[in-house]
Every structure is written in structure tokens, then in C-alpha cells.
Amino acid sequence: MGKDGKEAERVTTTLSRAQKQQLDRLAEREGVKVAWLVRRAVERFLDEANGGPQLPFEFRGDHAQR
């Protein structure tokens, strides 16, 4: 997905308070945004569901937005 969002679509979902709190804590701890965590989780889920590579879930690096 490009930074300008041209290849992006917005999705809205509802999480439990506990899930959101856990995401907030994880994002803070890792120095990334909750949206980044969610995008990475969806990418990983889709890769696994489609039998693709199961890449490591990296928090730090060029893809993390601070």
C-alpha cells in the first residue's frame, strides 16, 4: 500500500475493549501505530490462508510508522 493511500481502502471494525487496550499497549511498547499492527496482522493472516510464505512478524524496521 502506498503512503498516499491510492491503492488503499478503509475498513471499519469493532473490537472488544480488552482487544483495543492490548493493541494500544503493544503499539506503545513497539513504537508503532495500532493501524500498522492491524495491517501486518491482516497481511500475515492472508498469507497463511493462501498457503503463502509465513514471514516473521517484525515490529521494527522500515515498514513501521512511528
mmCIF file of the N, C-alpha and C atoms, coordinates in Angstrom:
data_MODEL
# 
_entry.id   MODEL 
# 
loop_
_atom_site.group_PDB 
_atom_site.id 
_atom_site.type_symbol 
_atom_site.label_atom_id 
_atom_site.label_alt_id 
_atom_site.label_comp_id 
_atom_site.label_asym_id 
_atom_site.label_entity_id 
_atom_site.label_seq_id 
_atom_site.pdbx_PDB_ins_code 
_atom_site.Cartn_x 
_atom_site.Cartn_y 
_atom_site.Cartn_z 
_atom_site.occupancy 
_atom_site.B_iso_or_equiv 
_atom_site.pdbx_formal_charge 
_atom_site.auth_seq_id 
_atom_site.auth_comp_id 
_atom_site.auth_asym_id 
_atom_site.auth_atom_id 
_atom_site.pdbx_PDB_model_num 
ATOM 1   N N  . MET A 1 1  ? 0.846   -1.163  0.000  1.00 0.00 ? 1  MET A N  1 
ATOM 2   C CA . MET A 1 1  ? 0.000   0.000   0.000  1.00 0.00 ? 1  MET A CA 1 
ATOM 3   C C  . MET A 1 1  ? 0.895   1.230   0.000  1.00 0.00 ? 1  MET A C  1 
ATOM 4   N N  . GLY A 1 2  ? 0.626   2.127   -0.889 1.00 0.00 ? 2  GLY A N  1 
ATOM 5   C CA . GLY A 1 2  ? 1.406   3.343   -0.979 1.00 0.00 ? 2  GLY A CA 1 
ATOM 6   C C  . GLY A 1 2  ? 1.083   4.309   0.152  1.00 0.00 ? 2  GLY A C  1 
ATOM 7   N N  . LYS A 1 3  ? 2.038   5.154   0.471  1.00 0.00 ? 3  LYS A N  1 
ATOM 8   C CA . LYS A 1 3  ? 1.828   6.120   1.548  1.00 0.00 ? 3  LYS A CA 1 
ATOM 9   C C  . LYS A 1 3  ? 0.706   7.101   1.232  1.00 0.00 ? 3  LYS A C  1 
ATOM 10  N N  . ASP A 1 4  ? 0.464   7.321   -0.057 1.00 0.00 ? 4  ASP A N  1 
ATOM 11  C CA . ASP A 1 4  ? -0.581  8.263   -0.430 1.00 0.00 ? 4  ASP A CA 1 
ATOM 12  C C  . ASP A 1 4  ? -1.975  7.642   -0.372 1.00 0.00 ? 4  ASP A C  1 
ATOM 13  N N  . GLY A 1 5  ? -2.056  6.332   -0.150 1.00 0.00 ? 5  GLY A N  1 
ATOM 14  C CA . GLY A 1 5  ? -3.339  5.662   0.000  1.00 0.00 ? 5  GLY A CA 1 
ATOM 15  C C  . GLY A 1 5  ? -4.076  5.396   -1.293 1.00 0.00 ? 5  GLY A C  1 
ATOM 16  N N  . LYS A 1 6  ? -3.435  5.596   -2.449 1.00 0.00 ? 6  LYS A N  1 
ATOM 17  C CA . LYS A 1 6  ? -4.116  5.400   -3.723 1.00 0.00 ? 6  LYS A CA 1 
ATOM 18  C C  . LYS A 1 6  ? -4.549  3.948   -3.931 1.00 0.00 ? 6  LYS A C  1 
ATOM 19  N N  . GLU A 1 7  ? -3.812  3.033   -3.372 1.00 0.00 ? 7  GLU A N  1 
ATOM 20  C CA . GLU A 1 7  ? -4.136  1.612   -3.519 1.00 0.00 ? 7  GLU A CA 1 
ATOM 21  C C  . GLU A 1 7  ? -4.766  1.060   -2.247 1.00 0.00 ? 7  GLU A C  1 
ATOM 22  N N  . ALA A 1 8  ? -5.376  1.914   -1.465 1.00 0.00 ? 8  ALA A N  1 
ATOM 23  C CA . ALA A 1 8  ? -5.912  1.515   -0.173 1.00 0.00 ? 8  ALA A CA 1 
ATOM 24  C C  . ALA A 1 8  ? -7.416  1.709   -0.110 1.00 0.00 ? 8  ALA A C  1 
ATOM 25  N N  . GLU A 1 9  ? -8.033  0.918   0.742  1.00 0.00 ? 9  GLU A N  1 
ATOM 26  C CA . GLU A 1 9  ? -9.445  1.089   1.071  1.00 0.00 ? 9  GLU A CA 1 
ATOM 27  C C  . GLU A 1 9  ? -9.581  1.038   2.575  1.00 0.00 ? 9  GLU A C  1 
ATOM 28  N N  . ARG A 1 10 ? -10.421 1.865   3.099  1.00 0.00 ? 10 ARG A N  1 
ATOM 29  C CA . ARG A 1 10 ? -10.641 1.908   4.541  1.00 0.00 ? 10 ARG A CA 1 
ATOM 30  C C  . ARG A 1 10 ? -11.630 0.814   4.945  1.00 0.00 ? 10 ARG A C  1 
ATOM 31  N N  . VAL A 1 11 ? -11.346 0.186   6.074  1.00 0.00 ? 11 VAL A N  1 
ATOM 32  C CA . VAL A 1 11 ? -12.206 -0.845  6.643  1.00 0.00 ? 11 VAL A CA 1 
ATOM 33  C C  . VAL A 1 11 ? -12.488 -0.462  8.092  1.00 0.00 ? 11 VAL A C  1 
ATOM 34  N N  . THR A 1 12 ? -13.722 -0.591  8.490  1.00 0.00 ? 12 THR A N  1 
ATOM 35  C CA . THR A 1 12 ? -14.099 -0.298  9.871  1.00 0.00 ? 12 THR A CA 1 
ATOM 36  C C  . THR A 1 12 ? -14.518 -1.593  10.544 1.00 0.00 ? 12 THR A C  1 
ATOM 37  N N  . THR A 1 13 ? -14.070 -1.789  11.766 1.00 0.00 ? 13 THR A N  1 
ATOM 38  C CA . THR A 1 13 ? -14.437 -2.977  12.521 1.00 0.00 ? 13 THR A CA 1 
ATOM 39  C C  . THR A 1 13 ? -14.613 -2.602  13.990 1.00 0.00 ? 13 THR A C  1 
ATOM 40  N N  . THR A 1 14 ? -15.166 -3.496  14.748 1.00 0.00 ? 14 THR A N  1 
ATOM 41  C CA . THR A 1 14 ? -15.354 -3.277  16.176 1.00 0.00 ? 14 THR A CA 1 
ATOM 42  C C  . THR A 1 14 ? -14.570 -4.338  16.938 1.00 0.00 ? 14 THR A C  1 
ATOM 43  N N  . LEU A 1 15 ? -13.803 -3.882  17.914 1.00 0.00 ? 15 LEU A N  1 
ATOM 44  C CA . LEU A 1 15 ? -13.033 -4.769  18.780 1.00 0.00 ? 15 LEU A CA 1 
ATOM 45  C C  . LEU A 1 15 ? -13.553 -4.646  20.198 1.00 0.00 ? 15 LEU A C  1 
ATOM 46  N N  . SER A 1 16 ? -13.286 -5.646  20.997 1.00 0.00 ? 16 SER A N  1 
ATOM 47  C CA . SER A 1 16 ? -13.637 -5.527  22.413 1.00 0.00 ? 16 SER A CA 1 
ATOM 48  C C  . SER A 1 16 ? -12.703 -4.501  23.057 1.00 0.00 ? 16 SER A C  1 
ATOM 49  N N  . ARG A 1 17 ? -13.107 -3.970  24.185 1.00 0.00 ? 17 ARG A N  1 
ATOM 50  C CA . ARG A 1 17 ? -12.245 -3.022  24.902 1.00 0.00 ? 17 ARG A CA 1 
ATOM 51  C C  . ARG A 1 17 ? -10.906 -3.668  25.238 1.00 0.00 ? 17 ARG A C  1 
ATOM 52  N N  . ALA A 1 18 ? -10.966 -4.928  25.648 1.00 0.00 ? 18 ALA A N  1 
ATOM 53  C CA . ALA A 1 18 ? -9.740  -5.631  26.019 1.00 0.00 ? 18 ALA A CA 1 
ATOM 54  C C  . ALA A 1 18 ? -8.802  -5.767  24.818 1.00 0.00 ? 18 ALA A C  1 
ATOM 55  N N  . GLN A 1 19 ? -9.351  -6.084  23.659 1.00 0.00 ? 19 GLN A N  1 
ATOM 56  C CA . GLN A 1 19 ? -8.519  -6.204  22.456 1.00 0.00 ? 19 GLN A CA 1 
ATOM 57  C C  . GLN A 1 19 ? -7.884  -4.866  22.110 1.00 0.00 ? 19 GLN A C  1 
ATOM 58  N N  . LYS A 1 20 ? -8.656  -3.799  22.160 1.00 0.00 ? 20 LYS A N  1 
ATOM 59  C CA . LYS A 1 20 ? -8.135  -2.467  21.831 1.00 0.00 ? 20 LYS A CA 1 
ATOM 60  C C  . LYS A 1 20 ? -7.063  -2.042  22.825 1.00 0.00 ? 20 LYS A C  1 
ATOM 61  N N  . GLN A 1 21 ? -7.287  -2.318  24.089 1.00 0.00 ? 21 GLN A N  1 
ATOM 62  C CA . GLN A 1 21 ? -6.290  -1.974  25.102 1.00 0.00 ? 21 GLN A CA 1 
ATOM 63  C C  . GLN A 1 21 ? -4.995  -2.743  24.872 1.00 0.00 ? 21 GLN A C  1 
ATOM 64  N N  . GLN A 1 22 ? -5.120  -4.019  24.526 1.00 0.00 ? 22 GLN A N  1 
ATOM 65  C CA . GLN A 1 22 ? -3.929  -4.821  24.243 1.00 0.00 ? 22 GLN A CA 1 
ATOM 66  C C  . GLN A 1 22 ? -3.180  -4.281  23.027 1.00 0.00 ? 22 GLN A C  1 
ATOM 67  N N  . LEU A 1 23 ? -3.922  -3.908  21.981 1.00 0.00 ? 23 LEU A N  1 
ATOM 68  C CA . LEU A 1 23 ? -3.287  -3.322  20.799 1.00 0.00 ? 23 LEU A CA 1 
ATOM 69  C C  . LEU A 1 23 ? -2.605  -2.006  21.135 1.00 0.00 ? 23 LEU A C  1 
ATOM 70  N N  . ASP A 1 24 ? -3.263  -1.168  21.929 1.00 0.00 ? 24 ASP A N  1 
ATOM 71  C CA . ASP A 1 24 ? -2.672  0.106   22.337 1.00 0.00 ? 24 ASP A CA 1 
ATOM 72  C C  . ASP A 1 24 ? -1.358  -0.108  23.093 1.00 0.00 ? 24 ASP A C  1 
ATOM 73  N N  . ARG A 1 25 ? -1.365  -1.043  24.037 1.00 0.00 ? 25 ARG A N  1 
ATOM 74  C CA . ARG A 1 25 ? -0.154  -1.320  24.814 1.00 0.00 ? 25 ARG A CA 1 
ATOM 75  C C  . ARG A 1 25 ? 0.959   -1.866  23.929 1.00 0.00 ? 25 ARG A C  1 
ATOM 76  N N  . LEU A 1 26 ? 0.611   -2.780  23.037 1.00 0.00 ? 26 LEU A N  1 
ATOM 77  C CA . LEU A 1 26 ? 1.602   -3.367  22.142 1.00 0.00 ? 26 LEU A CA 1 
ATOM 78  C C  . LEU A 1 26 ? 2.188   -2.308  21.206 1.00 0.00 ? 26 LEU A C  1 
ATOM 79  N N  . ALA A 1 27 ? 1.333   -1.467  20.652 1.00 0.00 ? 27 ALA A N  1 
ATOM 80  C CA . ALA A 1 27 ? 1.797   -0.408  19.756 1.00 0.00 ? 27 ALA A CA 1 
ATOM 81  C C  . ALA A 1 27 ? 2.739   0.545   20.494 1.00 0.00 ? 27 ALA A C  1 
ATOM 82  N N  . GLU A 1 28 ? 2.363   0.925   21.699 1.00 0.00 ? 28 GLU A N  1 
ATOM 83  C CA . GLU A 1 28 ? 3.207   1.821   22.502 1.00 0.00 ? 28 GLU A CA 1 
ATOM 84  C C  . GLU A 1 28 ? 4.554   1.170   22.792 1.00 0.00 ? 28 GLU A C  1 
ATOM 85  N N  . ARG A 1 29 ? 4.506   -0.080  23.216 1.00 0.00 ? 29 ARG A N  1 
ATOM 86  C CA . ARG A 1 29 ? 5.731   -0.805  23.556 1.00 0.00 ? 29 ARG A CA 1 
ATOM 87  C C  . ARG A 1 29 ? 6.669   -0.929  22.362 1.00 0.00 ? 29 ARG A C  1 
ATOM 88  N N  . GLU A 1 30 ? 6.099   -1.175  21.185 1.00 0.00 ? 30 GLU A N  1 
ATOM 89  C CA . GLU A 1 30 ? 6.919   -1.409  19.994 1.00 0.00 ? 30 GLU A CA 1 
ATOM 90  C C  . GLU A 1 30 ? 7.198   -0.144  19.195 1.00 0.00 ? 30 GLU A C  1 
ATOM 91  N N  . GLY A 1 31 ? 6.578   0.960   19.575 1.00 0.00 ? 31 GLY A N  1 
ATOM 92  C CA . GLY A 1 31 ? 6.833   2.216   18.890 1.00 0.00 ? 31 GLY A CA 1 
ATOM 93  C C  . GLY A 1 31 ? 6.210   2.304   17.507 1.00 0.00 ? 31 GLY A C  1 
ATOM 94  N N  . VAL A 1 32 ? 5.048   1.672   17.344 1.00 0.00 ? 32 VAL A N  1 
ATOM 95  C CA . VAL A 1 32 ? 4.335   1.709   16.064 1.00 0.00 ? 32 VAL A CA 1 
ATOM 96  C C  . VAL A 1 32 ? 2.898   2.130   16.317 1.00 0.00 ? 32 VAL A C  1 
ATOM 97  N N  . LYS A 1 33 ? 2.170   2.351   15.254 1.00 0.00 ? 33 LYS A N  1 
ATOM 98  C CA . LYS A 1 33 ? 0.760   2.717   15.376 1.00 0.00 ? 33 LYS A CA 1 
ATOM 99  C C  . LYS A 1 33 ? -0.109  1.455   15.367 1.00 0.00 ? 33 LYS A C  1 
ATOM 100 N N  . VAL A 1 34 ? -1.270  1.546   16.007 1.00 0.00 ? 34 VAL A N  1 
ATOM 101 C CA . VAL A 1 34 ? -2.213  0.424   16.033 1.00 0.00 ? 34 VAL A CA 1 
ATOM 102 C C  . VAL A 1 34 ? -2.584  0.031   14.607 1.00 0.00 ? 34 VAL A C  1 
ATOM 103 N N  . ALA A 1 35 ? -2.795  1.005   13.738 1.00 0.00 ? 35 ALA A N  1 
ATOM 104 C CA . ALA A 1 35 ? -3.155  0.705   12.352 1.00 0.00 ? 35 ALA A CA 1 
ATOM 105 C C  . ALA A 1 35 ? -2.089  -0.158  11.683 1.00 0.00 ? 35 ALA A C  1 
ATOM 106 N N  . TRP A 1 36 ? -0.822  0.110   11.973 1.00 0.00 ? 36 TRP A N  1 
ATOM 107 C CA . TRP A 1 36 ? 0.255   -0.688  11.389 1.00 0.00 ? 36 TRP A CA 1 
ATOM 108 C C  . TRP A 1 36 ? 0.166   -2.134  11.885 1.00 0.00 ? 36 TRP A C  1 
ATOM 109 N N  . LEU A 1 37 ? -0.078  -2.298  13.187 1.00 0.00 ? 37 LEU A N  1 
ATOM 110 C CA . LEU A 1 37 ? -0.219  -3.650  13.734 1.00 0.00 ? 37 LEU A CA 1 
ATOM 111 C C  . LEU A 1 37 ? -1.352  -4.406  13.051 1.00 0.00 ? 37 LEU A C  1 
ATOM 112 N N  . VAL A 1 38 ? -2.476  -3.732  12.865 1.00 0.00 ? 38 VAL A N  1 
ATOM 113 C CA . VAL A 1 38 ? -3.639  -4.370  12.246 1.00 0.00 ? 38 VAL A CA 1 
ATOM 114 C C  . VAL A 1 38 ? -3.335  -4.743  10.798 1.00 0.00 ? 38 VAL A C  1 
ATOM 115 N N  . ARG A 1 39 ? -2.698  -3.826  10.044 1.00 0.00 ? 39 ARG A N  1 
ATOM 116 C CA . ARG A 1 39 ? -2.353  -4.148  8.649  1.00 0.00 ? 39 ARG A CA 1 
ATOM 117 C C  . ARG A 1 39 ? -1.422  -5.341  8.570  1.00 0.00 ? 39 ARG A C  1 
ATOM 118 N N  . ARG A 1 40 ? -0.410  -5.388  9.445  1.00 0.00 ? 40 ARG A N  1 
ATOM 119 C CA . ARG A 1 40 ? 0.533   -6.518  9.444  1.00 0.00 ? 40 ARG A CA 1 
ATOM 120 C C  . ARG A 1 40 ? -0.181  -7.816  9.812  1.00 0.00 ? 40 ARG A C  1 
ATOM 121 N N  . ALA A 1 41 ? -1.080  -7.764  10.771 1.00 0.00 ? 41 ALA A N  1 
ATOM 122 C CA . ALA A 1 41 ? -1.819  -8.966  11.170 1.00 0.00 ? 41 ALA A CA 1 
ATOM 123 C C  . ALA A 1 41 ? -2.677  -9.472  10.016 1.00 0.00 ? 41 ALA A C  1 
ATOM 124 N N  . VAL A 1 42 ? -3.326  -8.566  9.296  1.00 0.00 ? 42 VAL A N  1 
ATOM 125 C CA . VAL A 1 42 ? -4.154  -8.964  8.146  1.00 0.00 ? 42 VAL A CA 1 
ATOM 126 C C  . VAL A 1 42 ? -3.271  -9.550  7.047  1.00 0.00 ? 42 VAL A C  1 
ATOM 127 N N  . GLU A 1 43 ? -2.138  -8.913  6.762  1.00 0.00 ? 43 GLU A N  1 
ATOM 128 C CA . GLU A 1 43 ? -1.217  -9.445  5.750  1.00 0.00 ? 43 GLU A CA 1 
ATOM 129 C C  . GLU A 1 43 ? -0.784  -10.863 6.110  1.00 0.00 ? 43 GLU A C  1 
ATOM 130 N N  . ARG A 1 44 ? -0.423  -11.061 7.355  1.00 0.00 ? 44 ARG A N  1 
ATOM 131 C CA . ARG A 1 44 ? 0.037   -12.386 7.799  1.00 0.00 ? 44 ARG A CA 1 
ATOM 132 C C  . ARG A 1 44 ? -1.088  -13.415 7.701  1.00 0.00 ? 44 ARG A C  1 
ATOM 133 N N  . PHE A 1 45 ? -2.273  -13.039 8.135  1.00 0.00 ? 45 PHE A N  1 
ATOM 134 C CA . PHE A 1 45 ? -3.421  -13.942 8.065  1.00 0.00 ? 45 PHE A CA 1 
ATOM 135 C C  . PHE A 1 45 ? -3.694  -14.348 6.624  1.00 0.00 ? 45 PHE A C  1 
ATOM 136 N N  . LEU A 1 46 ? -3.702  -13.374 5.715  1.00 0.00 ? 46 LEU A N  1 
ATOM 137 C CA . LEU A 1 46 ? -3.984  -13.677 4.306  1.00 0.00 ? 46 LEU A CA 1 
ATOM 138 C C  . LEU A 1 46 ? -2.893  -14.534 3.681  1.00 0.00 ? 46 LEU A C  1 
ATOM 139 N N  . ASP A 1 47 ? -1.641  -14.269 4.010  1.00 0.00 ? 47 ASP A N  1 
ATOM 140 C CA . ASP A 1 47 ? -0.547  -15.114 3.519  1.00 0.00 ? 47 ASP A CA 1 
ATOM 141 C C  . ASP A 1 47 ? -0.736  -16.557 3.962  1.00 0.00 ? 47 ASP A C  1 
ATOM 142 N N  . GLU A 1 48 ? -1.014  -16.742 5.239  1.00 0.00 ? 48 GLU A N  1 
ATOM 143 C CA . GLU A 1 48 ? -1.194  -18.093 5.780  1.00 0.00 ? 48 GLU A CA 1 
ATOM 144 C C  . GLU A 1 48 ? -2.428  -18.760 5.192  1.00 0.00 ? 48 GLU A C  1 
ATOM 145 N N  . ALA A 1 49 ? -3.518  -18.025 5.037  1.00 0.00 ? 49 ALA A N  1 
ATOM 146 C CA . ALA A 1 49 ? -4.758  -18.581 4.492  1.00 0.00 ? 49 ALA A CA 1 
ATOM 147 C C  . ALA A 1 49 ? -4.587  -19.008 3.041  1.00 0.00 ? 49 ALA A C  1 
ATOM 148 N N  . ASN A 1 50 ? -3.702  -18.331 2.328  1.00 0.00 ? 50 ASN A N  1 
ATOM 149 C CA . ASN A 1 50 ? -3.473  -18.645 0.927  1.00 0.00 ? 50 ASN A CA 1 
ATOM 150 C C  . ASN A 1 50 ? -2.278  -19.564 0.714  1.00 0.00 ? 50 ASN A C  1 
ATOM 151 N N  . GLY A 1 51 ? -1.754  -20.126 1.798  1.00 0.00 ? 51 GLY A N  1 
ATOM 152 C CA . GLY A 1 51 ? -0.653  -21.071 1.698  1.00 0.00 ? 51 GLY A CA 1 
ATOM 153 C C  . GLY A 1 51 ? 0.665   -20.428 1.320  1.00 0.00 ? 51 GLY A C  1 
ATOM 154 N N  . GLY A 1 52 ? 0.746   -19.127 1.458  1.00 0.00 ? 52 GLY A N  1 
ATOM 155 C CA . GLY A 1 52 ? 1.960   -18.400 1.106  1.00 0.00 ? 52 GLY A CA 1 
ATOM 156 C C  . GLY A 1 52 ? 3.004   -18.476 2.198  1.00 0.00 ? 52 GLY A C  1 
ATOM 157 N N  . PRO A 1 53 ? 4.063   -17.698 2.006  1.00 0.00 ? 53 PRO A N  1 
ATOM 158 C CA . PRO A 1 53 ? 5.148   -17.715 2.997  1.00 0.00 ? 53 PRO A CA 1 
ATOM 159 C C  . PRO A 1 53 ? 4.672   -17.225 4.351  1.00 0.00 ? 53 PRO A C  1 
ATOM 160 N N  . GLN A 1 54 ? 5.185   -17.838 5.373  1.00 0.00 ? 54 GLN A N  1 
ATOM 161 C CA . GLN A 1 54 ? 4.860   -17.421 6.733  1.00 0.00 ? 54 GLN A CA 1 
ATOM 162 C C  . GLN A 1 54 ? 6.046   -16.631 7.262  1.00 0.00 ? 54 GLN A C  1 
ATOM 163 N N  . LEU A 1 55 ? 6.062   -15.358 6.929  1.00 0.00 ? 55 LEU A N  1 
ATOM 164 C CA . LEU A 1 55 ? 7.173   -14.491 7.288  1.00 0.00 ? 55 LEU A CA 1 
ATOM 165 C C  . LEU A 1 55 ? 7.093   -14.103 8.757  1.00 0.00 ? 55 LEU A C  1 
ATOM 166 N N  . PRO A 1 56 ? 8.238   -13.795 9.352  1.00 0.00 ? 56 PRO A N  1 
ATOM 167 C CA . PRO A 1 56 ? 8.217   -13.372 10.761 1.00 0.00 ? 56 PRO A CA 1 
ATOM 168 C C  . PRO A 1 56 ? 7.469   -12.064 10.929 1.00 0.00 ? 56 PRO A C  1 
ATOM 169 N N  . PHE A 1 57 ? 6.845   -11.918 12.067 1.00 0.00 ? 57 PHE A N  1 
ATOM 170 C CA . PHE A 1 57 ? 6.085   -10.711 12.396 1.00 0.00 ? 57 PHE A CA 1 
ATOM 171 C C  . PHE A 1 57 ? 7.055   -9.714  13.012 1.00 0.00 ? 57 PHE A C  1 
ATOM 172 N N  . GLU A 1 58 ? 7.640   -8.853  12.183 1.00 0.00 ? 58 GLU A N  1 
ATOM 173 C CA . GLU A 1 58 ? 8.632   -7.900  12.661 1.00 0.00 ? 58 GLU A CA 1 
ATOM 174 C C  . GLU A 1 58 ? 7.972   -6.578  13.012 1.00 0.00 ? 58 GLU A C  1 
ATOM 175 N N  . PHE A 1 59 ? 8.316   -6.057  14.170 1.00 0.00 ? 59 PHE A N  1 
ATOM 176 C CA . PHE A 1 59 ? 7.770   -4.779  14.600 1.00 0.00 ? 59 PHE A CA 1 
ATOM 177 C C  . PHE A 1 59 ? 8.648   -3.632  14.135 1.00 0.00 ? 59 PHE A C  1 
ATOM 178 N N  . ARG A 1 60 ? 9.915   -3.756  14.308 1.00 0.00 ? 60 ARG A N  1 
ATOM 179 C CA . ARG A 1 60 ? 10.850  -2.669  13.997 1.00 0.00 ? 60 ARG A CA 1 
ATOM 180 C C  . ARG A 1 60 ? 11.312  -2.791  12.543 1.00 0.00 ? 60 ARG A C  1 
ATOM 181 N N  . GLY A 1 61 ? 11.661  -1.688  11.958 1.00 0.00 ? 61 GLY A N  1 
ATOM 182 C CA . GLY A 1 61 ? 12.184  -1.729  10.595 1.00 0.00 ? 61 GLY A CA 1 
ATOM 183 C C  . GLY A 1 61 ? 11.603  -0.628  9.742  1.00 0.00 ? 61 GLY A C  1 
ATOM 184 N N  . ASP A 1 62 ? 11.898  -0.685  8.467  1.00 0.00 ? 62 ASP A N  1 
ATOM 185 C CA . ASP A 1 62 ? 11.497  0.352   7.533  1.00 0.00 ? 62 ASP A CA 1 
ATOM 186 C C  . ASP A 1 62 ? 9.991   0.478   7.396  1.00 0.00 ? 62 ASP A C  1 
ATOM 187 N N  . HIS A 1 63 ? 9.244   -0.587  7.631  1.00 0.00 ? 63 HIS A N  1 
ATOM 188 C CA . HIS A 1 63 ? 7.804   -0.568  7.403  1.00 0.00 ? 63 HIS A CA 1 
ATOM 189 C C  . HIS A 1 63 ? 7.031   0.009   8.575  1.00 0.00 ? 63 HIS A C  1 
ATOM 190 N N  . ALA A 1 64 ? 7.643   0.048   9.732  1.00 0.00 ? 64 ALA A N  1 
ATOM 191 C CA . ALA A 1 64 ? 6.935   0.563   10.915 1.00 0.00 ? 64 ALA A CA 1 
ATOM 192 C C  . ALA A 1 64 ? 6.870   2.077   10.844 1.00 0.00 ? 64 ALA A C  1 
ATOM 193 N N  . GLN A 1 65 ? 5.662   2.608   11.043 1.00 0.00 ? 65 GLN A N  1 
ATOM 194 C CA . GLN A 1 65 ? 5.487   4.048   11.066 1.00 0.00 ? 65 GLN A CA 1 
ATOM 195 C C  . GLN A 1 65 ? 5.434   4.505   12.507 1.00 0.00 ? 65 GLN A C  1 
ATOM 196 N N  . ARG A 1 66 ? 6.261   5.425   12.846 1.00 0.00 ? 66 ARG A N  1 
ATOM 197 C CA . ARG A 1 66 ? 6.335   5.891   14.240 1.00 0.00 ? 66 ARG A CA 1 
ATOM 198 C C  . ARG A 1 66 ? 5.526   7.118   14.436 1.00 0.00 ? 66 ARG A C  1 
# 
